Amino acid sequence: MKIITICSSANFYKEVMALKQQLEELGYAVLVPATAQKMQASGDFDVASYKTWFGDANDYHKKAALMRGHFDEVAKADAVLIVNNEKHGVANYIGGNVLMEMALAFYQNKPIYLLNDIPSESAFEEEIIGLGSVPLGGDIQKLATSFPA
């Protein structure tokens, strides 16, 4: 069974959990960020209640631990799926943290799939293309076709 690790902004974690279920139904094992799992369990998808480091700089160790933990999930995967929805008016948003996860996947020779298109307004468009990212145009079935479970 192939393992897909989903990476995304925390703003998209509700959709991440729905995609996890869809991918599992297609036969994949799916790894998601720890905070996405917490949000699902509590039913609270309000990002602000989890990012405590914005209110207390002493909590940045929590951010670091979450980053390391998800890097471990990327390392376990056969491929990564980037959920890049619209955020703050930016189409196909990919932030710094997700870009780092993509770079790790690239370094480990793992396929990188973007749920949506390549973000043309991103300062990182060149890097995202250079990583060999495969846009799915919002169609998860394209992942199943090009990377069968």
C-alpha positions as protocol buffer text, in pm:
chain_id: "A"
residue {
  index: 1
  type: MET
  ca { x: 0 y: 0 z: 0 }
}
residue {
  index: 2
  type: LYS
  ca { x: 141 y: 339 z: -99 }
}
residue {
  index: 3
  type: ILE
  ca { x: 163 y: 616 z: 157 }
}
residue {
  index: 4
  type: ILE
  ca { x: 55 y: 971 z: 71 }
}
residue {
  index: 5
  type: THR
  ca { x: 140 y: 1253 z: 311 }
}
residue {
  index: 6
  type: ILE
  ca { x: -82 y: 1558 z: 282 }
}
residue {
  index: 7
  type: CYS
  ca { x: 77 y: 1899 z: 335 }
}
residue {
  index: 8
  type: SER
  ca { x: -111 y: 2228 z: 357 }
}
residue {
  index: 9
  type: SER
  ca { x: -171 y: 2551 z: 538 }
}
residue {
  index: 10
  type: ALA
  ca { x: -356 y: 2495 z: 865 }
}
residue {
  index: 11
  type: ASN
  ca { x: -640 y: 2700 z: 714 }
}
residue {
  index: 12
  type: PHE
  ca { x: -717 y: 2402 z: 489 }
}
residue {
  index: 13
  type: TYR
  ca { x: -713 y: 2125 z: 752 }
}
residue {
  index: 14
  type: LYS
  ca { x: -1088 y: 2061 z: 735 }
}
residue {
  index: 15
  type: GLU
  ca { x: -1049 y: 1980 z: 365 }
}
residue {
  index: 16
  type: VAL
  ca { x: -732 y: 1783 z: 440 }
}
residue {
  index: 17
  type: MET
  ca { x: -933 y: 1547 z: 659 }
}
residue {
  index: 18
  type: ALA
  ca { x: -1196 y: 1501 z: 386 }
}
residue {
  index: 19
  type: LEU
  ca { x: -921 y: 1430 z: 130 }
}
residue {
  index: 20
  type: LYS
  ca { x: -764 y: 1181 z: 370 }
}
residue {
  index: 21
  type: GLN
  ca { x: -1087 y: 983 z: 370 }
}
residue {
  index: 22
  type: GLN
  ca { x: -1118 y: 1000 z: -11 }
}
residue {
  index: 23
  type: LEU
  ca { x: -760 y: 879 z: -58 }
}
residue {
  index: 24
  type: GLU
  ca { x: -809 y: 596 z: 192 }
}
residue {
  index: 25
  type: GLU
  ca { x: -1115 y: 488 z: -5 }
}
residue {
  index: 26
  type: LEU
  ca { x: -890 y: 477 z: -314 }
}
residue {
  index: 27
  type: GLY
  ca { x: -655 y: 240 z: -130 }
}
residue {
  index: 28
  type: TYR
  ca { x: -380 y: 469 z: 1 }
}
residue {
  index: 29
  type: ALA
  ca { x: -244 y: 496 z: 351 }
}
residue {
  index: 30
  type: VAL
  ca { x: -261 y: 867 z: 435 }
}
residue {
  index: 31
  type: LEU
  ca { x: -59 y: 1075 z: 680 }
}
residue {
  index: 32
  type: VAL
  ca { x: -175 y: 1424 z: 781 }
}
residue {
  index: 33
  type: PRO
  ca { x: -43 y: 1696 z: 1012 }
}
residue {
  index: 34
  type: ALA
  ca { x: -88 y: 1631 z: 1384 }
}
residue {
  index: 35
  type: THR
  ca { x: -288 y: 1953 z: 1426 }
}
residue {
  index: 36
  type: ALA
  ca { x: -531 y: 1845 z: 1153 }
}
residue {
  index: 37
  type: GLN
  ca { x: -599 y: 1529 z: 1355 }
}
residue {
  index: 38
  type: LYS
  ca { x: -650 y: 1735 z: 1673 }
}
residue {
  index: 39
  type: MET
  ca { x: -888 y: 1968 z: 1491 }
}
residue {
  index: 40
  type: GLN
  ca { x: -1088 y: 1674 z: 1358 }
}
residue {
  index: 41
  type: ALA
  ca { x: -1110 y: 1513 z: 1701 }
}
residue {
  index: 42
  type: SER
  ca { x: -1223 y: 1834 z: 1872 }
}
residue {
  index: 43
  type: GLY
  ca { x: -1437 y: 1966 z: 1587 }
}
residue {
  index: 44
  type: ASP
  ca { x: -1255 y: 2299 z: 1626 }
}
residue {
  index: 45
  type: PHE
  ca { x: -1096 y: 2407 z: 1298 }
}
residue {
  index: 46
  type: ASP
  ca { x: -1021 y: 2764 z: 1416 }
}
residue {
  index: 47
  type: VAL
  ca { x: -651 y: 2800 z: 1336 }
}
residue {
  index: 48
  type: ALA
  ca { x: -598 y: 3085 z: 1583 }
}
residue {
  index: 49
  type: SER
  ca { x: -673 y: 2860 z: 1880 }
}
residue {
  index: 50
  type: TYR
  ca { x: -381 y: 2631 z: 1786 }
}
residue {
  index: 51
  type: LYS
  ca { x: -112 y: 2883 z: 1687 }
}
residue {
  index: 52
  type: THR
  ca { x: -38 y: 2995 z: 2042 }
}
residue {
  index: 53
  type: TRP
  ca { x: 310 y: 3119 z: 1946 }
}
residue {
  index: 54
  type: PHE
  ca { x: 153 y: 3431 z: 1794 }
}
residue {
  index: 55
  type: GLY
  ca { x: 42 y: 3532 z: 2143 }
}
residue {
  index: 56
  type: ASP
  ca { x: 341 y: 3394 z: 2330 }
}
residue {
  index: 57
  type: ALA
  ca { x: 682 y: 3382 z: 2163 }
}
residue {
  index: 58
  type: ASN
  ca { x: 788 y: 3121 z: 2419 }
}
residue {
  index: 59
  type: ASP
  ca { x: 558 y: 2877 z: 2236 }
}
residue {
  index: 60
  type: TYR
  ca { x: 761 y: 2873 z: 1913 }
}
residue {
  index: 61
  type: HIS
  ca { x: 909 y: 2543 z: 2032 }
}
residue {
  index: 62
  type: LYS
  ca { x: 562 y: 2399 z: 1965 }
}
residue {
  index: 63
  type: LYS
  ca { x: 578 y: 2521 z: 1604 }
}
residue {
  index: 64
  type: ALA
  ca { x: 924 y: 2365 z: 1568 }
}
residue {
  index: 65
  type: ALA
  ca { x: 800 y: 2032 z: 1708 }
}
residue {
  index: 66
  type: LEU
  ca { x: 504 y: 2031 z: 1468 }
}
residue {
  index: 67
  type: MET
  ca { x: 736 y: 2105 z: 1175 }
}
residue {
  index: 68
  type: ARG
  ca { x: 977 y: 1824 z: 1270 }
}
residue {
  index: 69
  type: GLY
  ca { x: 688 y: 1586 z: 1321 }
}
residue {
  index: 70
  type: HIS
  ca { x: 544 y: 1653 z: 979 }
}
residue {
  index: 71
  type: PHE
  ca { x: 887 y: 1633 z: 816 }
}
residue {
  index: 72
  type: ASP
  ca { x: 897 y: 1279 z: 959 }
}
residue {
  index: 73
  type: GLU
  ca { x: 561 y: 1209 z: 792 }
}
residue {
  index: 74
  type: VAL
  ca { x: 693 y: 1339 z: 458 }
}
residue {
  index: 75
  type: ALA
  ca { x: 995 y: 1111 z: 496 }
}
residue {
  index: 76
  type: LYS
  ca { x: 765 y: 806 z: 546 }
}
residue {
  index: 77
  type: ALA
  ca { x: 561 y: 883 z: 234 }
}
residue {
  index: 78
  type: ASP
  ca { x: 583 y: 750 z: -118 }
}
residue {
  index: 79
  type: ALA
  ca { x: 444 y: 1083 z: -246 }
}
residue {
  index: 80
  type: VAL
  ca { x: 308 y: 1410 z: -110 }
}
residue {
  index: 81
  type: LEU
  ca { x: -16 y: 1587 z: -189 }
}
residue {
  index: 82
  type: ILE
  ca { x: -16 y: 1963 z: -141 }
}
residue {
  index: 83
  type: VAL
  ca { x: -354 y: 2118 z: -67 }
}
residue {
  index: 84
  type: ASN
  ca { x: -315 y: 2463 z: -222 }
}
residue {
  index: 85
  type: ASN
  ca { x: -651 y: 2634 z: -207 }
}
residue {
  index: 86
  type: GLU
  ca { x: -715 y: 3008 z: -207 }
}
residue {
  index: 87
  type: LYS
  ca { x: -594 y: 3189 z: 105 }
}
residue {
  index: 88
  type: HIS
  ca { x: -616 y: 3563 z: 177 }
}
residue {
  index: 89
  type: GLY
  ca { x: -718 y: 3626 z: -183 }
}
residue {
  index: 90
  type: VAL
  ca { x: -417 y: 3434 z: -322 }
}
residue {
  index: 91
  type: ALA
  ca { x: -514 y: 3156 z: -563 }
}
residue {
  index: 92
  type: ASN
  ca { x: -340 y: 2819 z: -520 }
}
residue {
  index: 93
  type: TYR
  ca { x: -161 y: 2936 z: -204 }
}
residue {
  index: 94
  type: ILE
  ca { x: 160 y: 2764 z: -93 }
}
residue {
  index: 95
  type: GLY
  ca { x: 329 y: 2915 z: 213 }
}
residue {
  index: 96
  type: GLY
  ca { x: 680 y: 2887 z: 346 }
}
residue {
  index: 97
  type: ASN
  ca { x: 623 y: 2584 z: 566 }
}
residue {
  index: 98
  type: VAL
  ca { x: 463 y: 2380 z: 287 }
}
residue {
  index: 99
  type: LEU
  ca { x: 740 y: 2486 z: 50 }
}
residue {
  index: 100
  type: MET
  ca { x: 992 y: 2342 z: 298 }
}
residue {
  index: 101
  type: GLU
  ca { x: 796 y: 2015 z: 308 }
}
residue {
  index: 102
  type: MET
  ca { x: 794 y: 2008 z: -71 }
}
residue {
  index: 103
  type: ALA
  ca { x: 1170 y: 2064 z: -77 }
}
residue {
  index: 104
  type: LEU
  ca { x: 1218 y: 1771 z: 160 }
}
residue {
  index: 105
  type: ALA
  ca { x: 1004 y: 1549 z: -63 }
}
residue {
  index: 106
  type: PHE
  ca { x: 1200 y: 1665 z: -369 }
}
residue {
  index: 107
  type: TYR
  ca { x: 1531 y: 1590 z: -197 }
}
residue {
  index: 108
  type: GLN
  ca { x: 1403 y: 1240 z: -120 }
}
residue {
  index: 109
  type: ASN
  ca { x: 1290 y: 1186 z: -482 }
}
residue {
  index: 110
  type: LYS
  ca { x: 920 y: 1166 z: -395 }
}
residue {
  index: 111
  type: PRO
  ca { x: 651 y: 1278 z: -639 }
}
residue {
  index: 112
  type: ILE
  ca { x: 487 y: 1609 z: -544 }
}
residue {
  index: 113
  type: TYR
  ca { x: 122 y: 1659 z: -640 }
}
residue {
  index: 114
  type: LEU
  ca { x: -60 y: 1990 z: -610 }
}
residue {
  index: 115
  type: LEU
  ca { x: -434 y: 1961 z: -556 }
}
residue {
  index: 116
  type: ASN
  ca { x: -484 y: 2275 z: -763 }
}
residue {
  index: 117
  type: ASP
  ca { x: -274 y: 2465 z: -1015 }
}
residue {
  index: 118
  type: ILE
  ca { x: 73 y: 2609 z: -974 }
}
residue {
  index: 119
  type: PRO
  ca { x: 42 y: 2945 z: -796 }
}
residue {
  index: 120
  type: SER
  ca { x: 141 y: 3200 z: -1061 }
}
residue {
  index: 121
  type: GLU
  ca { x: 136 y: 3490 z: -813 }
}
residue {
  index: 122
  type: SER
  ca { x: 378 y: 3321 z: -571 }
}
residue {
  index: 123
  type: ALA
  ca { x: 728 y: 3451 z: -514 }
}
residue {
  index: 124
  type: PHE
  ca { x: 823 y: 3082 z: -522 }
}
residue {
  index: 125
  type: GLU
  ca { x: 666 y: 2992 z: -860 }
}
residue {
  index: 126
  type: GLU
  ca { x: 1006 y: 2913 z: -1010 }
}
residue {
  index: 127
  type: GLU
  ca { x: 1096 y: 2679 z: -723 }
}
residue {
  index: 128
  type: ILE
  ca { x: 755 y: 2510 z: -721 }
}
residue {
  index: 129
  type: ILE
  ca { x: 788 y: 2434 z: -1091 }
}
residue {
  index: 130
  type: GLY
  ca { x: 1153 y: 2331 z: -1048 }
}
residue {
  index: 131
  type: LEU
  ca { x: 1053 y: 2074 z: -785 }
}
residue {
  index: 132
  type: GLY
  ca { x: 861 y: 1891 z: -1059 }
}
residue {
  index: 133
  type: SER
  ca { x: 525 y: 1958 z: -895 }
}
residue {
  index: 134
  type: VAL
  ca { x: 232 y: 1796 z: -1075 }
}
residue {
  index: 135
  type: PRO
  ca { x: -89 y: 2006 z: -1067 }
}
residue {
  index: 136
  type: LEU
  ca { x: -411 y: 1805 z: -1046 }
}
residue {
  index: 137
  type: GLY
  ca { x: -651 y: 2088 z: -1131 }
}
residue {
  index: 138
  type: GLY
  ca { x: -865 y: 1999 z: -829 }
}
residue {
  index: 139
  type: ASP
  ca { x: -923 y: 1641 z: -950 }
}
residue {
  index: 140
  type: ILE
  ca { x: -801 y: 1383 z: -697 }
}
residue {
  index: 141
  type: GLN
  ca { x: -874 y: 1107 z: -951 }
}
residue {
  index: 142
  type: LYS
  ca { x: -576 y: 1232 z: -1154 }
}
residue {
  index: 143
  type: LEU
  ca { x: -354 y: 1136 z: -860 }
}
residue {
  index: 144
  type: ALA
  ca { x: -498 y: 786 z: -856 }
}
residue {
  index: 145
  type: THR
  ca { x: -439 y: 757 z: -1230 }
}
residue {
  index: 146
  type: SER
  ca { x: -79 y: 878 z: -1232 }
}
residue {
  index: 147
  type: PHE
  ca { x: 24 y: 724 z: -897 }
}
residue {
  index: 148
  type: PRO
  ca { x: -192 y: 413 z: -839 }
}
residue {
  index: 149
  type: ALA
  ca { x: -234 y: 286 z: -484 }
}
